[in-house]
Amino acid sequence: MHISKALYHGATPHSPRRKFENGMDEREIWGYRKIPHLKKEVPVKPWNAQATRASPPGPCGLAWPTEWPDPALAPPSPGQLLSLTTTSTPAQEVASHSQACSMGNGTSRLYSALAKTLTSSAASQHPEYLVSPDPEHLEPIDPKELLEECRAVLHTRPPRYQRDFVDLRTDCPSSHPPIRVMQWNILAQALGEGKDNFVQCPVEALRWEERKCLILEEILAYQPDILCLQEVDHYFDTFHPLLSRLGYQGTFFPKPWSPCLDVEHNNGPDGCALFFLQNRFKLVNSANIRLTAMTLKTNQVAIAQTLECKESGRQFCIAVTHLKARTGWERFRSAQGCDLLQNLQNITQGAKIPLIVCGDFNAEPTEEVYKHFASSSLNLNSAYKLLSPDGQSEPPYTTWKIRTSGECRHTLDYIWYSKHALSVRSALDLLTEEQIGPNRLPSFNYPSDHLSLVCDFSFNEEPGGSL
């Protein structure tokens, strides 16, 4: 089923709008929250909301149970985490919300028709599962067992390549454990299958049932305390339910007019997602930012959150963004970067709060937007420059792909940090050209056209020092 942009944003101009705390109106909230539930691989059960794959029988088997267990009494084993799919529940949810949210007569009739074509006895018997689950009431899962299940799904694929952390410490060890941050454009599923034209990547390598396990394997292997993602179009049915049960608190902010919505069989809009471990940090402040360029609102977004370390009581701001892509939009990206810097200036109270900014900037180090961040009054440095011999050069690439237009090797992804308040203790080295292989990315070995960046940070020991 294809979800058009018109349908995503509501069908009539007369639909009533209620404003929410995050600044989005009712139709936008309803649209991006509910579009995923029109897809085949979307669960209803709070405890199995992450299930979306097909695999051989066994601990990773995929059939629905013949009878639904009561989740309060019998939560599933970790082996079931990736094992449940449904083709009927989404429309029941749509029907439920089409009654609650006035969307105009045309839209109501459309969704009513969809609901009649997709029925679910499970949903009708358990309407409470149509409500978004509270992560606090979900059964925790063991990351090691989830990792084992992912590897079982991937048993026919080549093994993951080993990447090593490079020790970058120049001073004495910190008295507190480091903060591990992962930055990653994971490649939206709709774009990978429908728009990006990776001509050397086999179609089978892009199947979501296995590609999502490669993504989860990468995350579980490095166990970040904070996870910053771009091009997330499976937030509600995969990443939020799974990662929340691993102890993360998540936030998702979709692009207002995601290109994913142009792709047939899309799973809703893509956007940025930010996760942090709740046992390590307390959320102090959160802001969803729709970036502007030349005073105009754009299709690019950012999330900025102020967190407090529970061990030390120190606060810092973490931000994730994804700037406009493509050659010819350099000035546009520059304007977006300036807008983001101004927002971060306000959020960090004029750089009083240490800052980490992760993102796919879609910009080489020669572009203006990169120079704006490097020379900002926020006193930022790019963490991956520290891997170079002189500490001043970015990696030769963070993305490497082959499209119909040719081979593209670029450095576009960065982790910026307040250099006077934070130190980089280590950084994950990049895949070599030999490891990436002649067909480049994505591949059977690696799920995205962008490499993940992972850094360990520690606070400098002068809490009263200037940034």
C-alpha positions as CSV (number, residue, x, y, z in Angstrom):
1,M,0.0,0.0,0.0
2,H,1.3,3.4,-0.9
3,I,1.0,6.3,1.5
4,S,1.0,9.6,-0.3
5,K,2.1,12.9,1.1
6,A,-1.4,14.2,0.7
7,L,-2.7,11.3,2.8
8,Y,0.1,11.7,5.3
9,H,-0.8,15.4,5.9
10,G,-4.5,15.0,6.0
11,A,-6.9,15.1,3.1
12,T,-9.0,18.2,3.6
13,P,-8.1,21.8,4.5
14,H,-11.1,21.8,6.9
15,S,-9.7,19.2,9.3
16,P,-9.6,20.7,12.8
17,R,-6.1,21.1,14.3
18,R,-5.1,20.8,18.0
19,K,-1.7,22.0,18.9
20,F,0.6,19.8,21.0
21,E,3.5,20.7,23.2
22,N,6.1,19.9,20.5
23,G,4.5,22.4,18.2
24,M,3.0,19.9,15.8
25,D,-0.7,19.9,15.1
26,E,-3.1,17.0,15.4
27,R,-3.0,16.0,11.7
28,E,0.8,15.9,11.7
29,I,1.0,13.9,14.9
30,W,-1.7,11.5,13.7
31,G,-0.1,11.2,10.3
32,Y,3.4,10.3,11.2
33,R,2.4,8.2,14.2
34,K,-0.2,6.1,12.3
35,I,1.2,5.7,8.9
36,P,3.5,2.9,10.0
37,H,0.5,1.0,11.2
38,L,-0.8,0.7,7.7
39,K,2.1,-1.5,6.8
40,K,2.2,-5.2,6.8
41,E,5.1,-5.6,9.2
42,V,3.6,-3.6,12.1
43,P,2.7,-5.3,15.3
44,V,0.0,-4.5,17.8
45,K,1.2,-6.1,20.9
46,P,3.3,-3.8,23.2
47,W,5.8,-6.5,23.8
48,N,6.3,-7.5,20.2
49,A,6.0,-4.2,18.4
50,Q,9.5,-4.7,17.0
51,A,8.7,-7.8,15.0
52,T,9.0,-7.5,11.2
53,R,10.9,-10.4,9.6
54,A,10.6,-13.8,8.1
55,S,13.1,-16.5,9.0
56,P,13.5,-20.3,9.4
57,P,11.5,-22.0,12.2
58,G,13.2,-22.3,15.6
59,P,13.9,-19.6,18.2
60,C,13.7,-17.0,15.5
61,G,10.6,-18.4,13.9
62,L,7.9,-16.0,12.6
63,A,4.4,-17.4,12.9
64,W,1.8,-15.6,15.0
65,P,0.9,-17.6,18.1
66,T,-2.5,-19.2,17.7
67,E,-3.7,-17.6,21.0
68,W,-2.4,-14.3,22.4
69,P,-0.9,-14.7,25.8
70,D,-1.6,-12.0,28.4
71,P,1.6,-9.8,28.3
72,A,1.3,-9.0,32.0
73,L,1.4,-12.8,32.8
74,A,3.5,-14.3,30.0
75,P,5.9,-12.0,28.2
76,P,7.7,-13.6,25.3
77,S,11.2,-15.0,25.5
78,P,13.9,-13.0,23.8
79,G,13.8,-15.5,21.0
80,Q,10.4,-14.1,20.0
81,L,11.6,-10.5,19.7
82,L,12.0,-10.5,16.0
83,S,9.5,-13.2,15.3
84,L,6.0,-11.7,15.1
85,T,4.3,-10.1,12.1
86,T,0.8,-9.1,11.1
87,T,-1.0,-8.1,8.0
88,S,-4.3,-7.2,9.5
89,T,-3.9,-5.1,12.7
90,P,-2.9,-1.8,11.2
91,A,-6.2,-0.9,9.7
92,Q,-8.0,-1.7,13.0
93,E,-5.8,0.9,14.5
94,V,-6.6,3.3,11.7
95,A,-10.3,2.7,12.1
96,S,-10.0,3.3,15.9
97,H,-8.3,6.6,15.3
98,S,-10.4,7.7,12.4
99,Q,-13.3,7.8,14.9
100,A,-11.4,9.7,17.5
101,C,-9.7,12.3,15.2
102,S,-11.9,14.3,12.9
103,M,-10.1,14.3,9.6
104,G,-12.9,15.5,7.3
105,N,-15.5,13.4,5.5
106,G,-13.2,12.4,2.6
107,T,-10.5,11.1,4.8
108,S,-12.8,9.4,7.2
109,R,-14.4,7.5,4.4
110,L,-11.0,6.5,3.0
111,Y,-9.8,5.1,6.3
112,S,-13.1,3.4,7.0
113,A,-12.7,1.6,3.6
114,L,-9.2,0.6,4.6
115,A,-10.4,-0.7,7.9
116,K,-13.0,-2.9,6.2
117,T,-10.5,-4.5,3.9
118,L,-8.1,-5.4,6.8
119,T,-9.6,-7.0,9.8
120,S,-8.0,-8.6,12.8
121,S,-9.5,-10.9,15.4
122,A,-6.5,-10.3,17.7
123,A,-7.0,-6.6,17.6
124,S,-10.8,-6.8,18.3
125,Q,-10.2,-9.2,21.2
126,H,-7.4,-7.0,22.7
127,P,-8.2,-3.3,21.9
128,E,-5.8,-2.2,24.6
129,Y,-2.9,-3.2,22.4
130,L,-3.8,-0.5,20.0
131,V,-2.4,2.1,22.5
132,S,1.3,2.9,22.4
133,P,2.9,1.0,25.2
134,D,4.6,2.6,28.1
135,P,8.2,1.4,27.9
136,E,8.4,1.3,31.7
137,H,5.8,-1.6,31.6
138,L,7.6,-3.6,29.0
139,E,9.7,-6.6,29.9
140,P,13.4,-5.8,29.7
141,I,15.5,-7.9,27.3
142,D,19.0,-9.1,27.5
143,P,21.1,-7.4,24.8
144,K,23.3,-10.5,24.4
145,E,20.3,-12.7,23.7
146,L,19.0,-10.2,21.2
147,L,22.4,-10.1,19.5
148,E,22.4,-13.9,19.3
149,E,19.0,-13.8,17.7
150,C,20.2,-11.3,15.1
151,R,23.2,-13.4,14.3
152,A,20.9,-16.4,13.9
153,V,18.9,-14.5,11.3
154,L,22.1,-13.5,9.5
155,H,23.7,-16.9,9.5
156,T,23.7,-17.1,5.7
157,R,25.5,-13.8,5.4
158,P,29.2,-13.0,5.7
159,P,30.3,-12.1,9.2
160,R,30.6,-8.6,10.4
161,Y,34.0,-7.0,9.8
162,Q,36.0,-6.2,12.9
163,R,36.5,-2.5,13.7
164,D,38.8,-1.4,16.4
165,F,38.8,1.5,18.8
166,V,41.7,3.9,18.7
167,D,42.9,5.1,22.1
168,L,43.1,8.9,22.0
169,R,43.7,9.7,25.6
170,T,46.3,12.3,26.4
171,D,45.7,12.7,30.1
172,C,44.9,10.8,33.2
173,P,41.8,8.5,33.3
174,S,38.6,10.1,34.3
175,S,37.0,9.2,37.6
176,H,33.7,8.5,35.8
177,P,33.0,6.0,33.0
178,P,33.1,7.5,29.5
179,I,30.0,8.5,27.5
180,R,29.9,6.4,24.3
181,V,28.1,8.2,21.4
182,M,27.1,6.6,18.2
183,Q,26.3,8.6,15.0
184,W,24.8,6.8,12.1
185,N,22.7,7.4,9.0
186,I,21.1,3.9,8.8
187,L,19.6,4.4,5.3
188,A,15.8,4.6,5.2
189,Q,14.3,1.4,4.0
190,A,12.0,3.0,1.5
191,L,14.9,5.0,0.0
192,G,17.2,2.0,-0.1
193,E,14.7,-0.1,-2.0
194,G,13.0,2.6,-4.0
195,K,15.0,5.7,-4.7
196,D,18.7,5.5,-4.0
197,N,19.6,3.2,-6.9
198,F,22.5,1.3,-5.5
199,V,23.3,-0.4,-8.7
200,Q,26.0,-2.7,-7.3
201,C,24.0,-3.8,-4.3
202,P,21.9,-7.0,-4.7
203,V,18.2,-6.5,-4.0
204,E,18.4,-9.3,-1.5
205,A,20.9,-7.4,0.6
206,L,18.3,-4.7,1.2
207,R,15.5,-6.9,2.5
208,W,14.3,-5.3,5.7
209,E,13.9,-8.6,7.5
210,E,17.7,-9.1,7.5
211,R,19.0,-5.6,7.1
212,K,17.3,-4.5,10.4
213,C,19.3,-7.3,12.1
214,L,22.5,-6.0,10.7
215,I,21.6,-2.5,12.0
216,L,20.8,-3.9,15.4
217,E,23.9,-6.0,15.4
218,E,26.0,-2.9,14.8
219,I,24.3,-1.1,17.7
220,L,24.5,-4.0,20.1
221,A,28.1,-4.7,19.3
222,Y,29.2,-1.2,20.4
223,Q,26.6,-0.6,23.1
224,P,26.4,3.2,22.9
225,D,25.1,5.2,25.8
226,I,23.7,7.7,23.3
227,L,22.5,6.8,19.8
228,C,22.0,9.4,17.1
229,L,20.3,8.2,13.9
230,Q,19.2,9.6,10.6
231,E,16.9,8.2,7.9
232,V,14.9,6.3,10.4
233,D,11.6,5.1,8.9
234,H,11.0,2.1,11.2
235,Y,11.0,3.9,14.5
236,F,7.6,2.9,15.8
237,D,7.6,-0.7,14.7
238,T,11.3,-1.6,15.3
239,F,13.7,0.8,17.0
240,H,11.6,2.4,19.7
241,P,10.0,-0.9,21.0
242,L,13.3,-2.8,20.9
243,L,15.6,-0.1,22.3
244,S,13.2,0.9,25.0
245,R,13.3,-2.6,26.3
246,L,17.1,-2.4,26.3
247,G,16.9,0.6,28.6
248,Y,16.9,3.5,26.1
249,Q,14.6,6.5,26.1
250,G,13.9,7.6,22.5
251,T,12.7,10.6,20.6
252,F,11.8,10.7,16.9
253,F,11.3,13.8,14.8
254,P,10.2,13.1,11.2
255,K,10.9,15.2,8.1
256,P,7.7,17.2,7.3
257,W,7.8,16.1,3.7
258,S,9.9,12.9,3.8
259,P,10.9,11.5,0.3
260,C,10.0,8.1,1.7
261,L,6.3,9.0,1.2
262,D,6.9,9.1,-2.5
263,V,7.9,5.4,-2.5
264,E,5.3,2.7,-3.0
265,H,4.9,0.4,0.1
266,N,6.6,3.0,2.3
267,N,6.6,2.7,6.1
268,G,5.9,6.3,6.8
269,P,8.3,9.3,6.9
270,D,11.9,9.1,7.8
271,G,13.5,11.4,10.3
272,C,16.1,11.8,13.1
273,A,16.0,9.7,16.2
274,L,17.9,10.1,19.5
275,F,18.2,7.5,22.2
276,F,19.9,7.6,25.6
277,L,20.3,5.0,28.4
278,Q,18.0,5.9,31.2
279,N,20.2,4.3,33.9
280,R,23.0,6.7,33.0
281,F,21.2,10.0,32.2
282,K,18.3,12.0,33.2
283,L,16.5,14.2,30.6
284,V,16.5,17.8,31.6
285,N,15.3,19.5,28.4
286,S,14.3,18.4,24.9
287,A,13.7,20.4,21.7
288,N,12.6,19.3,18.3
289,I,13.9,21.8,15.7
290,R,12.6,22.3,12.2
291,L,15.5,24.0,10.5
292,T,15.1,27.2,8.5
293,A,17.1,28.6,5.6
294,M,16.8,32.3,4.6
295,T,13.8,32.6,7.1
296,L,12.0,29.7,5.3
297,K,11.1,26.5,7.1
298,T,12.8,23.5,5.4
299,N,12.3,19.8,5.3
300,Q,15.3,19.1,7.5
301,V,15.1,18.7,11.3
302,A,17.2,18.3,14.4
303,I,16.7,17.1,18.0
304,A,18.5,18.7,20.9
305,Q,18.4,17.3,24.4
306,T,20.0,18.4,27.6
307,L,21.0,15.4,29.7
308,E,22.3,15.1,33.3
309,C,24.8,12.3,34.1
310,K,23.5,10.4,37.1
311,E,27.0,9.4,38.2
312,S,28.6,12.9,38.2
313,G,25.6,15.3,38.1
314,R,27.3,17.1,35.1
315,Q,25.0,18.3,32.3
316,F,25.6,18.4,28.6
317,C,23.6,18.9,25.4
318,I,23.4,16.2,22.7
319,A,22.0,17.1,19.3
320,V,21.3,15.1,16.1
321,T,20.6,16.5,12.6
322,H,20.5,15.6,8.9
323,L,21.0,18.5,6.5
324,K,19.9,18.9,2.9
325,A,21.5,16.6,0.4
326,R,22.8,17.0,-3.1
327,T,25.2,19.1,-5.1
328,G,24.0,22.6,-5.7
329,W,22.5,23.1,-2.3
330,E,25.6,24.3,-0.5
331,R,24.2,27.7,0.4
332,F,21.0,26.1,1.6
333,R,23.0,23.7,3.9
334,S,25.1,26.6,5.1
335,A,21.9,28.5,6.1
336,Q,20.5,25.4,7.9
337,G,23.8,25.0,9.8
338,C,23.7,28.6,10.9
339,D,20.1,28.2,12.1
340,L,21.1,25.0,14.1
341,L,24.1,26.8,15.6
342,Q,21.9,29.6,16.8
343,N,19.4,27.2,18.3
344,L,22.2,25.4,20.1
345,Q,23.7,28.7,21.3
346,N,20.4,29.4,23.0
347,I,19.9,25.9,24.4
348,T,23.5,25.7,25.8
349,Q,23.0,29.2,27.3
350,G,25.8,30.7,25.3
351,A,28.1,27.6,25.5
352,K,27.8,27.3,29.3
353,I,26.5,23.7,28.8
354,P,28.9,21.3,27.0
355,L,27.7,20.2,23.6
356,I,27.9,17.1,21.3
357,V,26.4,17.4,17.8
358,C,26.0,14.3,15.6
359,G,24.8,14.4,12.1
360,D,24.9,13.6,8.4
361,F,25.7,17.1,7.2
362,N,25.8,16.1,3.6
363,A,28.8,18.4,3.3
364,E,32.5,17.9,2.7
365,P,35.0,19.7,5.0
366,T,35.5,22.3,2.3
367,E,31.9,23.5,2.5
368,E,30.8,26.6,4.3
369,V,28.5,24.8,6.8
370,Y,31.5,22.8,8.0
371,K,33.5,26.0,8.4
372,H,30.7,27.6,10.4
373,F,30.8,24.7,12.9
374,A,34.6,24.7,13.1
375,S,34.7,28.5,13.8
376,S,31.6,28.8,15.9
377,S,31.6,30.6,19.2
378,L,30.5,27.2,20.7
379,N,34.1,26.2,20.4
380,L,33.5,22.9,18.7
381,N,36.0,20.4,17.3
382,S,35.3,17.4,15.0
383,A,36.1,14.2,16.9
384,Y,37.2,12.1,13.9
385,K,39.9,14.6,13.0
386,L,41.8,13.1,15.9
387,L,42.3,9.9,14.0
388,S,44.5,11.6,11.5
389,P,48.3,11.8,12.0
390,D,48.2,15.6,12.5
391,G,44.8,15.6,14.3
392,Q,43.6,18.2,11.8
393,S,42.2,16.1,8.9
394,E,38.9,14.4,8.5
395,P,38.7,10.8,7.4
396,P,38.9,10.2,3.6
397,Y,35.3,9.0,3.6
398,T,32.3,8.2,5.8
399,T,30.1,7.1,2.9
400,W,31.0,5.1,-0.2
401,K,28.4,3.9,-2.8
402,I,27.9,3.3,-6.5
403,R,24.8,4.8,-8.1
404,T,23.6,5.1,-11.7
405,S,25.4,8.4,-11.8
406,G,28.7,6.8,-10.8
407,E,30.8,6.0,-7.7
408,C,30.5,8.4,-4.7
409,R,33.1,8.6,-1.9
410,H,32.6,11.4,0.5
411,T,33.1,12.6,4.1
412,L,29.7,13.8,5.2
413,D,29.2,12.6,8.8
414,Y,30.6,14.2,11.9
415,I,30.6,14.2,15.7
416,W,31.3,17.7,17.0
417,Y,32.0,18.3,20.6
418,S,32.9,21.2,23.0
419,K,36.7,20.9,23.0
420,H,37.3,22.8,26.2
421,A,34.7,20.9,28.2
422,L,35.0,17.4,26.8
423,S,37.8,15.0,25.7
424,V,37.7,12.2,23.2
425,R,39.0,9.1,24.9
426,S,38.7,6.8,21.9
427,A,37.1,6.6,18.4
428,L,36.0,3.6,16.3
429,D,38.2,3.2,13.3
430,L,36.5,3.1,9.8
431,L,36.2,0.2,7.5
432,T,39.1,-0.1,5.0
433,E,38.6,0.0,1.3
434,E,39.4,-3.7,1.2
435,Q,36.7,-4.5,3.8
436,I,34.1,-2.4,2.1
437,G,34.8,-4.3,-1.2
438,P,34.5,-3.4,-4.8
439,N,30.7,-3.1,-4.8
440,R,30.9,-0.6,-2.0
441,L,28.0,0.1,0.3
442,P,25.4,-1.1,1.3
443,S,26.1,-4.8,1.0
444,F,25.5,-8.2,2.5
445,N,28.1,-7.3,5.1
446,Y,27.0,-3.8,5.9
447,P,23.4,-2.4,6.1
448,S,23.9,1.3,5.2
449,D,25.7,3.4,2.6
450,H,27.1,5.4,5.6
451,L,29.5,4.1,8.2
452,S,28.7,4.4,11.9
453,L,30.9,6.8,13.9
454,V,31.5,5.9,17.6
455,C,33.4,8.0,20.2
456,D,34.0,7.7,23.9
457,F,33.8,11.1,25.7
458,S,34.8,12.2,29.2
459,F,34.3,15.5,30.9
460,N,37.4,17.6,31.6
461,E,38.0,17.7,35.3
462,E,37.6,21.5,35.6
463,P,33.8,21.8,36.1
464,G,34.2,25.6,36.6
465,G,36.4,26.1,33.5
466,S,35.2,28.0,30.5
467,L,34.2,26.2,27.3
